[in-house]
């Protein structure tokens, strides 16, 4: 699984279907985010204040249609008891990946963590 630093941006033809689902500010990250999305997996670390982060593996089904549903699974510490699964549209997953990529690019330590909003969704559904 390539690191986020080594992702190759995809071409305009692959991002065009997601443009209507993103704000103007988010669109500049789409070429990298779609490249990540096409990988179907991401290894990262959930930051915990005052403690070491908890490693995770996120996996999802890949499709080219923004409104198609995808199954998303997140496993912490390679422990099946710490596994979460939800279904969402690909467009919604892309928005969460945009937030992750934005945070990654802006953080000093290159944090690969989803947003708090993502984790709220994960726990509620």
PyMOL CGO cylinders between C-alpha atoms (Angstrom):
from pymol import cmd
from pymol.cgo import CYLINDER

trace = [
    CYLINDER, 0.00, 0.00, 0.00, 1.67, 3.24, -1.11, 0.3, 1, 1, 1, 1, 1, 1,
    CYLINDER, 1.67, 3.24, -1.11, 2.08, 6.11, 1.33, 0.3, 1, 1, 1, 1, 1, 1,
    CYLINDER, 2.08, 6.11, 1.33, 0.06, 9.25, 0.73, 0.3, 1, 1, 1, 1, 1, 1,
    CYLINDER, 0.06, 9.25, 0.73, 3.27, 11.01, -0.36, 0.3, 1, 1, 1, 1, 1, 1,
    CYLINDER, 3.27, 11.01, -0.36, 3.64, 8.63, -3.28, 0.3, 1, 1, 1, 1, 1, 1,
    CYLINDER, 3.64, 8.63, -3.28, 0.12, 8.86, -4.71, 0.3, 1, 1, 1, 1, 1, 1,
    CYLINDER, 0.12, 8.86, -4.71, -0.03, 9.83, -8.37, 0.3, 1, 1, 1, 1, 1, 1,
    CYLINDER, -0.03, 9.83, -8.37, -2.82, 12.33, -9.18, 0.3, 1, 1, 1, 1, 1, 1,
    CYLINDER, -2.82, 12.33, -9.18, -5.46, 10.99, -11.56, 0.3, 1, 1, 1, 1, 1, 1,
    CYLINDER, -5.46, 10.99, -11.56, -6.56, 12.85, -14.68, 0.3, 1, 1, 1, 1, 1, 1,
    CYLINDER, -6.56, 12.85, -14.68, -9.51, 15.18, -15.18, 0.3, 1, 1, 1, 1, 1, 1,
    CYLINDER, -9.51, 15.18, -15.18, -11.57, 12.39, -16.77, 0.3, 1, 1, 1, 1, 1, 1,
    CYLINDER, -11.57, 12.39, -16.77, -11.59, 10.48, -13.47, 0.3, 1, 1, 1, 1, 1, 1,
    CYLINDER, -11.59, 10.48, -13.47, -12.50, 13.39, -11.19, 0.3, 1, 1, 1, 1, 1, 1,
    CYLINDER, -12.50, 13.39, -11.19, -15.19, 15.02, -13.31, 0.3, 1, 1, 1, 1, 1, 1,
    CYLINDER, -15.19, 15.02, -13.31, -18.03, 12.88, -11.92, 0.3, 1, 1, 1, 1, 1, 1,
    CYLINDER, -18.03, 12.88, -11.92, -17.18, 13.98, -8.35, 0.3, 1, 1, 1, 1, 1, 1,
    CYLINDER, -17.18, 13.98, -8.35, -16.93, 17.73, -9.01, 0.3, 1, 1, 1, 1, 1, 1,
    CYLINDER, -16.93, 17.73, -9.01, -20.66, 18.39, -8.35, 0.3, 1, 1, 1, 1, 1, 1,
    CYLINDER, -20.66, 18.39, -8.35, -20.31, 16.81, -4.89, 0.3, 1, 1, 1, 1, 1, 1,
    CYLINDER, -20.31, 16.81, -4.89, -17.36, 18.96, -3.75, 0.3, 1, 1, 1, 1, 1, 1,
    CYLINDER, -17.36, 18.96, -3.75, -16.96, 22.59, -2.84, 0.3, 1, 1, 1, 1, 1, 1,
    CYLINDER, -16.96, 22.59, -2.84, -14.63, 24.73, -4.93, 0.3, 1, 1, 1, 1, 1, 1,
    CYLINDER, -14.63, 24.73, -4.93, -12.06, 24.60, -2.12, 0.3, 1, 1, 1, 1, 1, 1,
    CYLINDER, -12.06, 24.60, -2.12, -12.11, 20.78, -2.10, 0.3, 1, 1, 1, 1, 1, 1,
    CYLINDER, -12.11, 20.78, -2.10, -11.73, 20.30, -5.85, 0.3, 1, 1, 1, 1, 1, 1,
    CYLINDER, -11.73, 20.30, -5.85, -7.99, 20.92, -5.92, 0.3, 1, 1, 1, 1, 1, 1,
    CYLINDER, -7.99, 20.92, -5.92, -7.48, 17.78, -3.79, 0.3, 1, 1, 1, 1, 1, 1,
    CYLINDER, -7.48, 17.78, -3.79, -9.67, 15.52, -5.96, 0.3, 1, 1, 1, 1, 1, 1,
    CYLINDER, -9.67, 15.52, -5.96, -6.84, 14.20, -8.21, 0.3, 1, 1, 1, 1, 1, 1,
    CYLINDER, -6.84, 14.20, -8.21, -4.92, 12.87, -5.18, 0.3, 1, 1, 1, 1, 1, 1,
    CYLINDER, -4.92, 12.87, -5.18, -8.02, 11.77, -3.28, 0.3, 1, 1, 1, 1, 1, 1,
    CYLINDER, -8.02, 11.77, -3.28, -9.41, 9.77, -6.22, 0.3, 1, 1, 1, 1, 1, 1,
    CYLINDER, -9.41, 9.77, -6.22, -6.00, 8.12, -6.52, 0.3, 1, 1, 1, 1, 1, 1,
    CYLINDER, -6.00, 8.12, -6.52, -6.21, 7.16, -2.83, 0.3, 1, 1, 1, 1, 1, 1,
    CYLINDER, -6.21, 7.16, -2.83, -9.84, 6.05, -3.22, 0.3, 1, 1, 1, 1, 1, 1,
    CYLINDER, -9.84, 6.05, -3.22, -8.87, 3.73, -6.09, 0.3, 1, 1, 1, 1, 1, 1,
    CYLINDER, -8.87, 3.73, -6.09, -6.41, 1.97, -3.74, 0.3, 1, 1, 1, 1, 1, 1,
    CYLINDER, -6.41, 1.97, -3.74, -9.38, 0.70, -1.70, 0.3, 1, 1, 1, 1, 1, 1,
    CYLINDER, -9.38, 0.70, -1.70, -7.41, 0.80, 1.55, 0.3, 1, 1, 1, 1, 1, 1,
    CYLINDER, -7.41, 0.80, 1.55, -5.47, 3.07, 3.87, 0.3, 1, 1, 1, 1, 1, 1,
    CYLINDER, -5.47, 3.07, 3.87, -3.28, 2.45, 6.88, 0.3, 1, 1, 1, 1, 1, 1,
    CYLINDER, -3.28, 2.45, 6.88, -3.34, 5.28, 9.38, 0.3, 1, 1, 1, 1, 1, 1,
    CYLINDER, -3.34, 5.28, 9.38, -3.36, 6.21, 13.01, 0.3, 1, 1, 1, 1, 1, 1,
    CYLINDER, -3.36, 6.21, 13.01, -6.15, 7.61, 15.17, 0.3, 1, 1, 1, 1, 1, 1,
    CYLINDER, -6.15, 7.61, 15.17, -4.72, 10.37, 17.29, 0.3, 1, 1, 1, 1, 1, 1,
    CYLINDER, -4.72, 10.37, 17.29, -5.54, 10.26, 20.99, 0.3, 1, 1, 1, 1, 1, 1,
    CYLINDER, -5.54, 10.26, 20.99, -4.73, 13.28, 23.10, 0.3, 1, 1, 1, 1, 1, 1,
    CYLINDER, -4.73, 13.28, 23.10, -2.03, 12.55, 25.66, 0.3, 1, 1, 1, 1, 1, 1,
    CYLINDER, -2.03, 12.55, 25.66, -1.45, 9.00, 24.38, 0.3, 1, 1, 1, 1, 1, 1,
    CYLINDER, -1.45, 9.00, 24.38, 0.12, 7.16, 21.51, 0.3, 1, 1, 1, 1, 1, 1,
    CYLINDER, 0.12, 7.16, 21.51, -2.06, 6.94, 18.44, 0.3, 1, 1, 1, 1, 1, 1,
    CYLINDER, -2.06, 6.94, 18.44, -3.94, 3.76, 17.62, 0.3, 1, 1, 1, 1, 1, 1,
    CYLINDER, -3.94, 3.76, 17.62, -3.08, 2.22, 14.22, 0.3, 1, 1, 1, 1, 1, 1,
    CYLINDER, -3.08, 2.22, 14.22, -5.91, 1.31, 11.90, 0.3, 1, 1, 1, 1, 1, 1,
    CYLINDER, -5.91, 1.31, 11.90, -6.59, -0.27, 8.54, 0.3, 1, 1, 1, 1, 1, 1,
    CYLINDER, -6.59, -0.27, 8.54, -9.46, 1.20, 6.54, 0.3, 1, 1, 1, 1, 1, 1,
    CYLINDER, -9.46, 1.20, 6.54, -10.83, -0.66, 3.52, 0.3, 1, 1, 1, 1, 1, 1,
    CYLINDER, -10.83, -0.66, 3.52, -13.65, 0.09, 1.12, 0.3, 1, 1, 1, 1, 1, 1,
    CYLINDER, -13.65, 0.09, 1.12, -15.21, -1.13, -2.11, 0.3, 1, 1, 1, 1, 1, 1,
    CYLINDER, -15.21, -1.13, -2.11, -14.23, 0.89, -5.19, 0.3, 1, 1, 1, 1, 1, 1,
    CYLINDER, -14.23, 0.89, -5.19, -16.69, 2.05, -7.83, 0.3, 1, 1, 1, 1, 1, 1,
    CYLINDER, -16.69, 2.05, -7.83, -16.73, 4.82, -10.43, 0.3, 1, 1, 1, 1, 1, 1,
    CYLINDER, -16.73, 4.82, -10.43, -20.22, 6.07, -9.53, 0.3, 1, 1, 1, 1, 1, 1,
    CYLINDER, -20.22, 6.07, -9.53, -20.51, 8.80, -6.88, 0.3, 1, 1, 1, 1, 1, 1,
    CYLINDER, -20.51, 8.80, -6.88, -23.99, 7.83, -5.69, 0.3, 1, 1, 1, 1, 1, 1,
    CYLINDER, -23.99, 7.83, -5.69, -23.31, 4.10, -5.51, 0.3, 1, 1, 1, 1, 1, 1,
    CYLINDER, -23.31, 4.10, -5.51, -23.05, 2.74, -1.98, 0.3, 1, 1, 1, 1, 1, 1,
    CYLINDER, -23.05, 2.74, -1.98, -19.76, 1.44, -0.68, 0.3, 1, 1, 1, 1, 1, 1,
    CYLINDER, -19.76, 1.44, -0.68, -19.02, -0.75, 2.31, 0.3, 1, 1, 1, 1, 1, 1,
    CYLINDER, -19.02, -0.75, 2.31, -16.38, 0.83, 4.52, 0.3, 1, 1, 1, 1, 1, 1,
    CYLINDER, -16.38, 0.83, 4.52, -14.58, -1.10, 7.25, 0.3, 1, 1, 1, 1, 1, 1,
    CYLINDER, -14.58, -1.10, 7.25, -12.17, 0.22, 9.87, 0.3, 1, 1, 1, 1, 1, 1,
    CYLINDER, -12.17, 0.22, 9.87, -10.12, -2.13, 12.07, 0.3, 1, 1, 1, 1, 1, 1,
    CYLINDER, -10.12, -2.13, 12.07, -8.05, -0.77, 14.96, 0.3, 1, 1, 1, 1, 1, 1,
    CYLINDER, -8.05, -0.77, 14.96, -4.89, -2.55, 16.17, 0.3, 1, 1, 1, 1, 1, 1,
    CYLINDER, -4.89, -2.55, 16.17, -5.56, -5.51, 13.86, 0.3, 1, 1, 1, 1, 1, 1,
    CYLINDER, -5.56, -5.51, 13.86, -8.21, -6.58, 16.38, 0.3, 1, 1, 1, 1, 1, 1,
    CYLINDER, -8.21, -6.58, 16.38, -11.52, -7.91, 15.02, 0.3, 1, 1, 1, 1, 1, 1,
    CYLINDER, -11.52, -7.91, 15.02, -13.22, -6.80, 18.26, 0.3, 1, 1, 1, 1, 1, 1,
    CYLINDER, -13.22, -6.80, 18.26, -12.26, -3.23, 17.35, 0.3, 1, 1, 1, 1, 1, 1,
    CYLINDER, -12.26, -3.23, 17.35, -13.79, -3.39, 13.88, 0.3, 1, 1, 1, 1, 1, 1,
    CYLINDER, -13.79, -3.39, 13.88, -16.46, -1.02, 12.56, 0.3, 1, 1, 1, 1, 1, 1,
    CYLINDER, -16.46, -1.02, 12.56, -18.37, -1.18, 9.30, 0.3, 1, 1, 1, 1, 1, 1,
    CYLINDER, -18.37, -1.18, 9.30, -20.71, 1.30, 7.65, 0.3, 1, 1, 1, 1, 1, 1,
    CYLINDER, -20.71, 1.30, 7.65, -22.26, 1.88, 4.25, 0.3, 1, 1, 1, 1, 1, 1,
    CYLINDER, -22.26, 1.88, 4.25, -22.23, 5.28, 2.60, 0.3, 1, 1, 1, 1, 1, 1,
    CYLINDER, -22.23, 5.28, 2.60, -22.22, 6.74, -0.89, 0.3, 1, 1, 1, 1, 1, 1,
    CYLINDER, -22.22, 6.74, -0.89, -18.91, 7.00, -2.69, 0.3, 1, 1, 1, 1, 1, 1,
    CYLINDER, -18.91, 7.00, -2.69, -19.36, 10.78, -2.86, 0.3, 1, 1, 1, 1, 1, 1,
    CYLINDER, -19.36, 10.78, -2.86, -19.63, 10.94, 0.94, 0.3, 1, 1, 1, 1, 1, 1,
    CYLINDER, -19.63, 10.94, 0.94, -16.54, 8.77, 1.37, 0.3, 1, 1, 1, 1, 1, 1,
    CYLINDER, -16.54, 8.77, 1.37, -14.67, 11.02, -1.05, 0.3, 1, 1, 1, 1, 1, 1,
    CYLINDER, -14.67, 11.02, -1.05, -15.54, 14.03, 1.15, 0.3, 1, 1, 1, 1, 1, 1,
    CYLINDER, -15.54, 14.03, 1.15, -14.11, 12.27, 4.21, 0.3, 1, 1, 1, 1, 1, 1,
    CYLINDER, -14.11, 12.27, 4.21, -10.98, 11.34, 2.25, 0.3, 1, 1, 1, 1, 1, 1,
    CYLINDER, -10.98, 11.34, 2.25, -10.64, 14.98, 1.14, 0.3, 1, 1, 1, 1, 1, 1,
    CYLINDER, -10.64, 14.98, 1.14, -10.72, 16.07, 4.80, 0.3, 1, 1, 1, 1, 1, 1,
    CYLINDER, -10.72, 16.07, 4.80, -8.14, 13.40, 5.66, 0.3, 1, 1, 1, 1, 1, 1,
    CYLINDER, -8.14, 13.40, 5.66, -5.87, 14.46, 2.79, 0.3, 1, 1, 1, 1, 1, 1,
    CYLINDER, -5.87, 14.46, 2.79, -6.24, 18.14, 3.67, 0.3, 1, 1, 1, 1, 1, 1,
    CYLINDER, -6.24, 18.14, 3.67, -5.27, 17.40, 7.28, 0.3, 1, 1, 1, 1, 1, 1,
    CYLINDER, -5.27, 17.40, 7.28, -2.38, 15.22, 6.11, 0.3, 1, 1, 1, 1, 1, 1,
    CYLINDER, -2.38, 15.22, 6.11, -0.95, 17.93, 3.89, 0.3, 1, 1, 1, 1, 1, 1,
    CYLINDER, -0.95, 17.93, 3.89, -1.33, 20.65, 6.54, 0.3, 1, 1, 1, 1, 1, 1,
    CYLINDER, -1.33, 20.65, 6.54, -0.04, 18.74, 9.59, 0.3, 1, 1, 1, 1, 1, 1,
    CYLINDER, -0.04, 18.74, 9.59, 3.63, 18.73, 10.49, 0.3, 1, 1, 1, 1, 1, 1,
    CYLINDER, 3.63, 18.73, 10.49, 3.77, 15.02, 11.26, 0.3, 1, 1, 1, 1, 1, 1,
    CYLINDER, 3.77, 15.02, 11.26, 1.62, 14.09, 8.26, 0.3, 1, 1, 1, 1, 1, 1,
    CYLINDER, 1.62, 14.09, 8.26, -1.27, 12.73, 10.30, 0.3, 1, 1, 1, 1, 1, 1,
    CYLINDER, -1.27, 12.73, 10.30, -3.33, 10.07, 8.51, 0.3, 1, 1, 1, 1, 1, 1,
    CYLINDER, -3.33, 10.07, 8.51, -6.43, 10.37, 10.64, 0.3, 1, 1, 1, 1, 1, 1,
    CYLINDER, -6.43, 10.37, 10.64, -10.06, 10.84, 9.72, 0.3, 1, 1, 1, 1, 1, 1,
    CYLINDER, -10.06, 10.84, 9.72, -12.02, 13.82, 11.02, 0.3, 1, 1, 1, 1, 1, 1,
    CYLINDER, -12.02, 13.82, 11.02, -13.98, 13.82, 14.26, 0.3, 1, 1, 1, 1, 1, 1,
    CYLINDER, -13.98, 13.82, 14.26, -17.15, 14.07, 12.15, 0.3, 1, 1, 1, 1, 1, 1,
    CYLINDER, -17.15, 14.07, 12.15, -16.22, 10.84, 10.42, 0.3, 1, 1, 1, 1, 1, 1,
    CYLINDER, -16.22, 10.84, 10.42, -15.75, 9.02, 13.72, 0.3, 1, 1, 1, 1, 1, 1,
    CYLINDER, -15.75, 9.02, 13.72, -19.11, 10.34, 14.98, 0.3, 1, 1, 1, 1, 1, 1,
    CYLINDER, -19.11, 10.34, 14.98, -20.76, 8.90, 11.87, 0.3, 1, 1, 1, 1, 1, 1,
    CYLINDER, -20.76, 8.90, 11.87, -18.93, 5.61, 12.35, 0.3, 1, 1, 1, 1, 1, 1,
    CYLINDER, -18.93, 5.61, 12.35, -20.15, 5.25, 15.93, 0.3, 1, 1, 1, 1, 1, 1,
    CYLINDER, -20.15, 5.25, 15.93, -23.74, 6.36, 15.27, 0.3, 1, 1, 1, 1, 1, 1,
    CYLINDER, -23.74, 6.36, 15.27, -24.48, 4.10, 12.31, 0.3, 1, 1, 1, 1, 1, 1,
]
cmd.load_cgo(trace, "trace")
